[in-house]
Amino acid sequence: MERAKPYRSLSLEAQIMNADAIHAALGLTFTAIWLLVGQILVANRQDC
């Protein structure tokens, strides 16, 4: 006999994907800011 697949609503699926997209966007934003601040700090240190 086949096993029944657990029911997942489409709205729940959309919320999960939306959370993944937000998480990825926040991670990329944090990385970009981290690299920018690092570049500024390194440039300031070399000027002295």
C-alpha positions as CSV (number, residue, x, y, z in Angstrom):
1,M,0.0,0.0,0.0
2,E,1.1,3.5,-0.7
3,R,1.8,5.8,2.1
4,A,-0.2,9.1,2.1
5,K,1.9,12.2,1.8
6,P,1.5,14.6,4.7
7,Y,-0.7,17.6,3.7
8,R,1.0,20.9,3.3
9,S,-0.9,24.0,2.4
10,L,0.3,26.2,-0.4
11,S,0.4,29.2,1.9
12,L,2.7,27.4,4.3
13,E,5.0,26.4,1.5
14,A,5.0,30.0,0.3
15,Q,5.8,31.3,3.8
16,I,8.7,28.8,4.1
17,M,10.1,29.9,0.7
18,N,9.6,33.6,1.7
19,A,11.5,33.1,4.9
20,D,14.4,31.4,3.0
21,A,14.5,34.3,0.6
22,I,14.6,36.8,3.4
23,H,17.3,34.9,5.2
24,A,19.4,34.7,2.1
25,A,18.9,38.4,1.4
26,L,19.9,39.4,4.9
27,G,23.0,37.1,4.7
28,L,24.1,38.7,1.5
29,T,23.5,42.2,2.8
30,F,25.4,41.5,6.0
31,T,28.3,40.1,3.9
32,A,28.4,43.2,1.6
33,I,28.4,45.6,4.6
34,W,31.1,43.5,6.3
35,L,33.3,43.7,3.3
36,L,32.7,47.4,2.8
37,V,33.5,48.3,6.4
38,G,36.6,46.1,6.2
39,Q,37.8,47.9,3.1
40,I,37.3,51.3,4.8
41,L,39.2,50.2,7.9
42,V,42.1,48.8,5.8
43,A,42.3,52.0,3.8
44,N,42.3,54.2,6.9
45,R,45.1,52.1,8.5
46,Q,47.3,52.4,5.4
47,D,46.9,56.2,5.3
48,C,48.5,56.8,8.7
